[in-house]
Amino acid sequence: FVPFLNNPFAWDDRHYLTDNTFTHDLRNARELASPTYFDRYPERPGWRPLLELSFMADHALWGLSPMPRRVPNLLVHMANSGLVYRLAAALTARPDAALAVGLIFALHPVHSENVFCSYFRTDSVATLCVLLGLMAYRRWPAGRSFLRTPAAWGTLTAFIAGIGFKEGAAVLLPLLWVHDRLRLHPDQAVRPRWSRYAPLLVFVAAYGLFRTILLPPQTTTQPTLASTWGGEIMINLLTFPKALVTYARLAVWPYPLAVDHAIVPAHALEPAVLGGLAIMAVYLWLMKRAWTSSPVAALGLAWAGLAHLPSAHLLPGVVTSFVAERYAYHASAGIALAVAAGLAKWPPNSLSAWAPILLGLSVLYAGIDVRRGGEWRVPLTLYEKTMALYPNSYRALYNRAFQLEKQGRLAEARETYTRAIAADATWPEAHNNLGNLLIDQGDFDGARRHFHQARLLEPENGGIYLNLGNVEFLTGHLGLAEAWYKEALKVRPDFPDAVYMLEQTAKRRAAPTAAISGSPSRIPPGPPVRAPAPRAGSPASIPGSP
């Protein structure tokens, strides 16, 4: 991994880090608990305050330098690999089996995305917190109150920190119950009692109330298949088997990698759908057998299943048209535990016969990691690799179009944005950026049309209203421009760019032939991936640029 830490930013890094001015200023930390948080920043994937704070700290220390921003990802991955070894060794009492799964966890190529993309630390840090929380919990003996036990406080702290990075860390709560139900605690007097889980339950209740009362419900622009298949339950039934097949393939043979994998099924009897149902049946059968015969394997299988609930579309309402390799990271810890339990069934001296296989697998995985690191060096190639596997991957198409636009290849960018919209017309970012590109090319009618489509899809994004105002400003419709800038201020009352353009519109009305002071003659390309226009407008330029 080390030779590739200085690769350029790609995929979600460009969206959430380099082009996201919110994480460029530590003073924005106070807005993380503001009721207007999602109104101002509708592109947020969820409320993950500690993740955002970590990016703010990165920017304060390192700016936009890629390597130091990826070093924490690598360190977290190394820590997770060590903790997987420690936990497996403690539960199986077989350090040799634990070492094998810890090594494979460290080198498995599906985890490379969590190192190469800074933003993907959201999954690896959440996994770290679950591992630390479970290991701290195992130090909490029966009969000791929560308030007087440091290990109990450690469990709660890890739980809170994990959720602050990603909501999936909530898996720790049911995992503790499974752990106690299987009687895996070193203190055999420990039994499943709600009093042991009460602190975590209280935090979950407080977290839920805070999100419900102080933060408004999130309006997501994540494209779903609801309009295509006509109902979330049917969508889940059709997509979760294909998601399971994809994750199973990535676990067993992690090549080729694509960051995102399309899972739109053709019909209910598609082979991938039937294969997913078979995997689910085998999983349930293994879980039933392991529950009575191999508690450690049962814990690992339960962990993998719980971690995959949202990412494999097993929760109603959590549905997209793709699955992501980074989502497999958390579940991999549970799979490693289950595999360690299986290896521990072999006599200690027999595992030496597996050493050549383990060595060969390690070399193979390391080779795939190196190859993948080379692909991340050229973002355009990276997106095209995904498109080679999934020609209609809207995320790959969108990112490729943006990269082409940055390189000045506007005709290719326009064609690729159009393909992204054809792949999924419900993504406002593609409409918004294509609108800005059309402004560059002088196609104001086309720009206006795509901005209106983006506005219908994401009405709470003030940057889109700003861009609509810019189109009217450039075409001389100053009354319409003023109206759109005012709409932008209704969405974001503290939007400095809209205030600035209102002032410039008033000056233009007063002196129609005057140019905007210090500004270029055209508006540069607008905000990238679900981001509103920049938070701070520059008097020297027309706002709306990335």
N, C-alpha and C positions, 0 to 999 in steps of 0.2 A: 504493500500500500504506500509506503513512504515515498518512492520516486514520483508518485502521481498526486501528491498533496498540493502541488502548486498548479494543477490544471485550472483552466479558466472556469468561471461559474457557468452552470448549465441547469436545465430543467427548473425546479422550484427555487433554486438559489437566486436566479435572476429575478423571479417574481417577488419573493418574500424578503430578499436581502439587498441586492444591488439596486433595484428599482423601487424599493419600498422605503421611502424617506422616514416613515414612522419609526423604524428601528435604527435610524441614524442619529438619534438624539435621546440621551438618557432622561431628559426633562419630560419626554412623552410618557414616562413610566406612570405618572399620576393618572393618565387617561385610561390605563388598563382597567380601572374600577369605575370609570365614568359611565353613567346610563346612556350616553350618546356614543359609546365606543363602536358599536356595530353600525350605527348611522353614519359615522365618519369614515369607517374603514370596513365596508361591506365585504371586502375580499378576504377577510380573515376566515380560516377554516374552522375555527372554534375559539373558545376562550382558554388560552394557554399562556397565562401571564409569565410563568417562569421561563418558558421557551422564548418569549419576546424579550424578557430581560436579559437572557443570555446573549441574544443577538445584539441588543443595545450595548452590552458590555464589550462584546467582540469589536463592534464598530468604534467604540471609544478607545479601545486599546490598539486596534490594528487597522482601522479604516476598512478599505475594500481589498485588502491583501488576501488572496485565497488560502495560502498555506497555513498561517496561524489560525484561521477560522476552521480549518479541517483537523488540526492537531487534537482539539478536544474530542472530536468524533472518534479518532483513532484510539485515544486513551480510554474513552468509555467502552469501545469495543474490546480492547484488551482487558479491561476490568471485568466486563461481562464474561469473557472467555474464562478468566480465572475463577470467577464466582460460580460459573456452571461446573467447573471442575471441583471446587470445594463442596458445593451442595451435593453433587452426585457422589463424591467420595464419602461424605457424611451419611448419606441415606443408604448407600449400598455396602459401605465398609469395604469397597474394592477400589483402591486408588488407581489400579491399572485400567479398569473399565472407565473410570472417571477421566483419566488422562486422555484416553482415546476420544471420548466425545467432546472434551474440552478443546482438543486440537482440531477436530473437524469443525466445531462451532467457530473457531477462530479463523479458519481458512475457507469456510464455505463461500463460494462465489456469490450466492444470493445476498450475502451480508455486505458485499463490497459497495453497494449503492449507499448504505448507511454511513460509509466512510467518505466516499467521493463527493457526496452532496451534503453540504453543511446543514441545510434545512432538515435533512432526514434524521438528524440527531433526536428529533422528537420521539421516534420509536425506540432507539437504542437507550436513551436516558430513561424513558419510562420502564424499559426492561430492567435496567440497572436498579431502579428504585424498588421494583417488585422483588428482585433477587435479594437486595439488602433487607427489605422488609420481612421476607420469609426467614432469612437467616437470623435476624434479630428476634423474631417471634419464637424461634426454637430455643432461645436463651431465657424465655419467660416461663419460669416453673409454675406448677399448679399451686394454688393457695396464696400467691403473692398478688397484692392489689396493683392495679394499673399505676396509680399515683406514686407508688413506692418502688417501681421497677424500671430502671433505665432502659432495659431491652424493650419493654412495652412502649415507652416513649419513642424509641428508635423505630419501631414498627409504624407508629402513627406518623412520625416525621417523614419516613420514606413514602408512605401512602399519600400524604398531602403533596410532597414534592413531585411524585410521579404523576399525579393528576394535573399538577401545574404545568407539566410538559406535554402530557397527552392523556385524554380521558380513559384510554385503554388500560392505564395502570390500576383502574378500579377492579380489575380482575383479581387483585391481591385479596380482597375481602372474601369472595367465595372460595378462593384457593386455600385460605386459612381454615375454613370450615372443612373442606375436603381433606386437608392435611390432618386435622384432628380426628375426623371421622374414620380415617384409615389407621389411626393410632401410630403415627409416624413421629410424634414428638419425643425427644429424648427422655422427657419426664413422662413415664407411662401413666401417671395419675391425671394427665391432662385429657379432658373430654370436651366435645363441642358444647360450649356454654355461651349464651348470648352475652353474658357479662364480659367475656373476653373480647368480643367483637364490638361492644357498645361504643368505644371511642371512635372507631372507624365509621360506624353507622351514624353517630352524631355528626361527624364531619360531612358525610354524604348528604344528610338532611340539610345542614347549614349551607352547603355548597348549592344544593338544589334551590333552596329559598333565595339565596343571593342571586343566582342566575335568573330566577323567575321574576323576582321583585325589582331588583336594581338594574339588571341588564335585560333589555327587551328581547323577545324571541328573535333568533338569528334568521335573517332572510338569506338563504344560500342560493348561489347561482350555479351550483354543481349540477351538470347535466344528468338527468335520470332517464330511465326508460318508461316512466309512468305513462306518458302520453302515447307511447308505442304499443305497450302491451295491455293497457287498460286496467290498472289496479296493482297496488304494491304487493299484495299477497301473491298474485300470479307471477309478478316479476321475480320475487324471491324464489318461488318454486322453480322457475325456469333458469335462473342465473346461479343459484348457489351450487348446483352440481358441477357446472362448468368451472366455477371458481375453485372448487375443491380439486378438480382434475388439474387445473393450472398450478395450484400450490403443491400438489403431490408430485407433479412432474419437476417443478423447481427444486423440491427437496431431494429427489432421487438423481435427477440429471439436470443440473443448473446451467444448461447451455442450449440454445443461445439465450442471452439476456436481453431485455427490451425496456426496462424500467416499468412500463405499463403494458398490460396484456388485455386485449379485447376479449370480452366474454359474452357478446350478444349472441344468443342461441338462434338457430334457424327454425327449429321446431322442437316439440317436447320429446321426440324420439331420436334426436340427434345423438350419435355415439358418445360425444363428450358428456351430454346430459345423463345418459344411461350409465356411463362410467363413474360419474360423480355420485349417483345414487348407490352404486356398488361400493364405492369408497366409504360412504356414510354407513352402509350396512356392516362393512368389515370393522369400521371404527367402533360402532356400538357393540359388536360381538367381542372385540378385543377388550373394550372397557368393562364389559360384564365379567369376562374371565379374569382380567387383571385385578378387579376389585376384591376378589376372594383369594387369588393365588399369588399376586405380585403387587403389593400396595404401592411400591415406588413407581412401578410402571403405570398404575392407575392414576397416581398423582400427576405424572408427566402427561398422560393422555388427556386428563381433565384440564390441565394447564393449556395444552395445545388447542383443545376444543373451545375453551372459554376465550382464549386470545383471538381465535378465528371467527367468533360469532359475528362481529361487525364486518370484518374484511372479507369474509366468505358469504356475505349477504344472508346470514342466518338470523338476523334481527330485522323485523319489519320496519320499513322506512329508511333502512340503510342500504341503498341500492344505487350503483352507478353502472356504466357500460364498460368498466375496466377493473382489473385488480392490479395491485402494485407489488413489486418485489419487496419493497421496504416493509410492507405490512406483514410479511412472513417472519420478520426478525423476532418479534416477541414470542410467537408460537414456537419458534425454533428452540427456545430454552426448554420448553416442555417436552418437545420431541427428543432433545438430547438426553433429558432425564429418563424418558421411557427406554431409549436405546441403551443407556448405561445399565438400567435394570435388566434388560435382556442379556447384555454381555456378562453381567454378574452371575448369570445362571451357569456359565461355563466354569470349569475348575480353574483355579488361578494359574497353573502351569500351562494350560492349553492356549491361553491368550497369546503366548509368544509366537504361536503358529500364525496368528493373524497379523503379526508385525509387518511382513512384506506387503500385505494388502493395505494396511493403514498407511504405510510409507508411500505406496503407489498412489493411493487416493489423495494424500496430502500434496504430492508433487503435481498431480493432475489439477487439483483445486487451485494451487498456487499459480500454475500456468494460466488458468482461466482468469484468475484475478489480475495477473499482469496484462493479459490481452485486453481485459475490460478497462483497466486503467488507461491503456493506450487509446481506447475508443473515446474515453471521457476527455482526452486532450483536445479534440476537435468537436465542439458542440454540434456543428452542422452534420458531421458524420454520425454522431450519436443519434440525432433525431432521424436521420435517414436509415439507420440500422433498425430502429423501431418500425419505421414505415415499410421497410422491406418485409417484415413479418406481418404487420397490420397496416395495409395501405390506407385504411380509413380511420386511423388513430387520430382523433381530433386534437389531442394534446401534442402529439408529435408534429402534426401539420402546423398547428398554431406556433409552436416554438421554432420550427424551421422557418416559417414565414417571417417571424420577428428577427431571426438571425440574418436572413437574406436582406431585410429592410435595413438593418444596421450596416451591412456591407454595401449598401447602395444599389442592390440588384432589385429595383423596384418592380419591374415587370414580373419577375419570378415570384417576388413576395406577394404581389397582388393575386397571381394565379393560385398560390398556396393558401392564402387567406380564404379565397373563394372555395377551395377544396375543403378547408377546415369547416366552413359554414355549411357546405353541402353534407359533410359528415355528421355535424350536429349544429343545427341552426339555433339552438337554445343557449349558446355560449355568448354572452354579451361582449366579452373581450375581443373576440374575432371581429365582430361588427364594428366595435369602437376603433380598433387599430386600423382596420381596412378603411374606415371613414377618414382617419387622419392621413393615411397614405394617398387616398383619392384627392384630398386637399392639396397635397404636394404635387399631384399630377394635374390639378386644375379641374377635376371632375367634381364640382360642388354639388350638383344634383345627386350624384351617387353617394357622396359623403353624407349629405343630409339624410338620404334614405337609410343608410346603415346606422347613423347616430340615432335616428328615431327607433329603429329596431332594437338597438342596445338599450334605449330608454325604457321601452316596453318590458324588456327582460329584467332590467335592474333599475327600477325607478328611484331607488334611494342613493344612487351614485351621483354625487354632485359634479364630478368631472365630466360626465356625459352631457349634462346641461351646459356646462362651460363650453364644450366642444361644439354643441349646437349653436350657442351664441357666437362662437368664433366663425362658423360658416356664414352666418347672417352678417356678421361684421365685415367679413372680407368681400361679401357680395353687395354691400351697401345697404342692406336692410337693417338700419340701425334701430328701428322700433322693435323688430323681432329680436335682435341681438340683446337689447336691453331687457326684454321680457324673459329670455332664457337665462341671462345672468342673474336676474332676480329669483328665478326658479332654483338656480344653483344655491343661492343664499337661503332659500327656504329649507333646502335639504341640509345645508351646512352653514349655519349663520355666521360662523367665524372663518369662512372660506376667503382667504386674502386674494387669491387669483381672481375670483368673481368680483370682488370689490374693486380691484385694480382695473379690470376690463370695463366695469361700469363707469369708472372715472374717464377712461379713454374714449368710451362711447360718447359721453357728454362733451368731451373736447372735440371729437370729430363732428358732432352736431353743430357745435359753435363755430368751428372752422373746417368745413367739409374737405378742403384741399390739404389740410395739415396731416402729416404722417404721425404715427405714434412715436413719441420721443424715444430715441435710442433703440427702437425695435427693428427686427428684420422685416422684409417686405412680405414674408409669408409665415404661416404658423408651422413649426416643425412637427414631426410625428407625435402623436398623443400618448396618453398613459398606457403602460403595458399591463398585461395580465391582471384583470379585475382591480386595478388600482385606480382610484380617482386621480384627478390632476394633482400635481405636486402641491404640498401643503403651503409652501412659501413661494409666492410669486416674485420674480425678479423684475424691477422696473426697466431693466435693459432688454427684456424680451417678452413676447406674448406668451402667457402661461399655457400649459397644456402639453408640454414636451416631457419625454420620459426622464 
